[in-house]
């Protein structure tokens, strides 16, 4: 195997972000020591970029314009994009989030690479729900529904009895008022959140 072979395989299968294990699955007869040497050489040449240990982005011969949210899904899974990033996506908060924020059932983590900061907040498996696949160009993104992103946000804002003042938050009340109340209540019950007390009185 050489880089041209790998490139054709990854592009054909749309593996623009790939792991060491992915390469092994495509080339099971390749010796591990040889593969590690090739990966090192490809990294040094700038043909692939390490997003974290064992996970790489294809960067040559062209820029695939990979969505940061897609990278977030791949960096740490299971996970789905939520909180500030999803709220920005739905215009519930006005500004673009500085980091890509996600929900996971695994321990809390942070990763930094050339794309920026990626933050993962932990929830219990029974509340790891309320997300769907959203198409971003060629990429399928796992992202929370607007209602779930908002409830996730409320949960972490009130975590460990922290006070939540809706009036002082940078939330767009008009957009929130158009969210599906049935979904909001369903997701709030998972966290035992009192939406009437926290939100509805201000809408």
C-alpha positions as MATLAB code, in Angstrom:
seq = 'XXXXXXXXXXXXXXXXXXXXXXXXXXXXXXXXXXXXXXXXXXXXXXXXXXXXXXXXXXXXXXXXXXXXXXXXXXXXXXXXXXXXXXXXXXXXXXXXXXXXXXXXXXXXXXXXXXXXXXXXXXXXXXXXXXXXXXXXXXXXXXXXXXXXXXXXXXXXXXXXXXXXXXXXXXXXXXXXXXXXXXXXXXXXXXXXXXXXXXXXXXX';
ca = [
       0.000    0.000    0.000;
       1.136    3.543   -0.761;
      -0.503    6.902   -0.075;
      -2.264    7.010   -3.465;
      -3.899    3.664   -2.690;
      -4.972    4.877    0.744;
      -6.272    8.173   -0.631;
      -8.417    6.472   -3.275;
      -9.836    4.066   -0.694;
     -10.629    6.781    1.871;
     -12.153    9.145   -0.689;
     -14.256    6.422   -2.282;
     -15.651    5.445    1.128;
     -15.888    9.091    2.342;
     -13.520    8.461    5.248;
     -12.161   12.020    5.325;
     -11.624   11.531    9.059;
     -10.223    8.100    9.820;
      -8.576    6.072   12.539;
      -5.657    3.683   12.608;
      -8.230    0.889   12.991;
     -10.053    2.082    9.854;
      -6.875    1.685    7.796;
      -6.330   -1.783    9.257;
      -9.876   -2.762    8.287;
      -9.244   -1.683    4.680;
      -5.775   -3.291    4.574;
      -5.864   -6.229    7.010;
      -2.743   -7.828    5.529;
      -0.616   -4.735    6.104;
       2.003   -5.184    8.817;
       1.427   -2.905   11.804;
       5.040   -1.738   11.993;
       5.032   -0.772    8.313;
       1.726    1.051    8.718;
       3.024    3.056   11.672;
       6.070    4.101    9.637;
       3.860    5.145    6.724;
       1.551    7.159    8.972;
       4.561    8.931   10.439;
       5.847    9.765    6.940;
       2.427   10.951    5.714;
       2.063   13.196    8.767;
       5.540   14.637    8.204;
       4.669   15.358    4.552;
       1.453   17.117    5.598;
      -0.792   14.669    3.762;
      -2.725   13.726    6.896;
      -3.299   15.724   10.075;
      -3.589   14.199   13.583;
      -6.821   15.304   15.268;
      -5.900   13.264   18.344;
      -3.880   10.122   18.981;
      -4.949    7.503   16.441;
      -7.407    9.763   14.580;
      -6.477   11.620   11.401;
      -7.863   14.033    8.842;
      -7.139   13.666    5.135;
      -5.540   16.965    4.035;
      -3.910   16.183    0.673;
      -4.229   16.658   -2.275;
      -7.264   18.829   -1.606;
      -9.132   20.529    1.221;
     -12.324   18.641    1.988;
     -13.749   21.498    4.135;
     -14.720   19.119    6.898;
     -17.375   20.473    9.249;
     -16.161   21.107   12.810;
     -19.340   19.455   14.067;
     -18.556   16.317   12.061;
     -15.073   16.293   13.578;
     -16.669   16.647   17.022;
     -18.729   13.499   16.375;
     -15.604   11.592   15.337;
     -13.249   12.832   18.068;
     -15.178   11.269   20.921;
     -18.085    8.897   20.578;
     -20.770    8.230   21.380;
     -21.556   11.938   21.277;
     -23.873   14.444   19.658;
     -23.485   18.208   19.203;
     -25.565   20.201   21.701;
     -25.452   23.079   24.217;
     -24.015   26.399   22.940;
     -23.048   25.068   19.502;
     -26.489   23.636   18.772;
     -28.229   26.688   20.277;
     -26.195   28.897   17.947;
     -27.119   26.618   15.029;
     -30.820   27.196   15.822;
     -30.351   30.961   16.511;
     -31.430   30.509   20.139;
     -28.254   32.339   21.076;
     -27.103   35.074   18.686;
     -23.362   34.500   18.464;
     -21.284   31.651   17.080;
     -20.010   29.430   19.900;
     -16.249   29.683   20.553;
     -15.945   25.921   21.068;
     -17.829   22.952   19.654;
     -19.866   21.579   22.543;
     -21.213   18.039   22.691;
     -22.983   15.596   24.976;
     -21.554   12.150   25.702;
     -22.106    9.217   28.056;
     -18.342    8.910   28.508;
     -16.216   10.963   30.937;
     -15.965   14.723   30.362;
     -13.195   15.617   27.922;
     -11.587   18.500   26.027;
      -9.602   18.298   22.820;
      -7.673   21.034   21.024;
      -6.434   20.832   17.444;
      -6.151   23.169   14.444;
      -9.946   23.330   14.207;
     -10.257   24.725   17.726;
     -11.595   23.574   21.076;
     -13.983   20.631   21.464;
     -15.803   20.190   24.786;
     -17.768   17.099   25.876;
     -20.163   17.099   28.845;
     -21.294   13.859   30.463;
     -24.881   12.703   30.943;
     -26.418    9.419   32.059;
     -27.303    6.927   29.302;
     -31.054    7.352   29.843;
     -30.906   11.031   28.825;
     -28.599   10.436   25.862;
     -31.406   10.982   23.361;
     -33.155   13.689   21.372;
     -30.647   13.956   18.532;
     -30.875   13.322   14.785;
     -28.745   13.364   11.627;
     -28.414   16.788    9.984;
     -26.764   17.080    6.576;
     -23.870   19.564    6.284;
     -22.666   19.303    2.695;
     -21.269   15.789    2.334;
     -21.233   15.210    6.079;
     -23.866   13.664    8.349;
     -23.857   15.393   11.743;
     -25.360   13.992   14.942;
     -26.907   17.059   16.564;
     -29.508   17.597   19.260;
     -32.995   18.718   18.323;
     -33.509   22.353   19.251;
     -35.665   21.363   22.209;
     -33.126   18.843   23.527;
     -30.220   21.275   23.061;
     -32.108   23.855   25.107;
     -32.949   21.380   27.875;
     -29.345   20.104   27.926;
     -28.288   23.740   28.324;
     -30.720   24.299   31.206;
     -29.522   21.151   32.958;
     -25.880   22.199   33.025;
     -26.789   25.790   33.887;
     -28.680   24.570   36.964;
     -26.354   21.673   37.804;
     -25.678   21.293   41.532;
     -28.363   23.813   42.431;
     -26.858   26.695   40.496;
     -29.297   29.570   40.047;
     -30.623   30.297   36.568;
     -31.792   33.790   35.655;
     -33.493   33.660   32.269;
     -33.630   37.450   31.974;
     -29.840   37.742   32.206;
     -29.103   34.970   29.695;
     -28.308   35.718   26.035;
     -31.213   33.552   24.882;
     -33.718   34.640   22.238;
     -37.101   34.350   23.928;
     -38.977   34.650   20.617;
     -37.198   31.623   19.166;
     -37.665   29.644   22.386;
     -41.374   30.449   22.456;
     -41.740   28.718   19.082;
     -40.145   25.475   20.285;
     -42.323   22.392   20.636;
     -43.681   22.435   24.214;
     -44.438   18.717   24.180;
     -40.826   17.884   23.312;
     -39.493   20.387   25.829;
     -41.535   18.811   28.606;
     -40.549   15.280   27.565;
     -36.836   16.076   27.676;
     -37.149   18.144   30.856;
     -38.691   15.153   32.649;
     -35.552   13.139   31.908;
     -33.572   15.647   33.973;
     -36.344   16.405   36.493;
     -36.252   20.058   35.389;
     -39.169   22.366   36.220;
     -39.602   24.278   32.956;
     -42.515   26.316   34.233;
     -40.337   27.716   36.999;
     -37.227   28.245   34.877;
     -38.551   29.356   31.522;
     -42.250   29.570   30.838;
     -42.858   32.472   33.206;
     -40.601   34.612   30.973;
     -42.204   33.706   27.633;
];
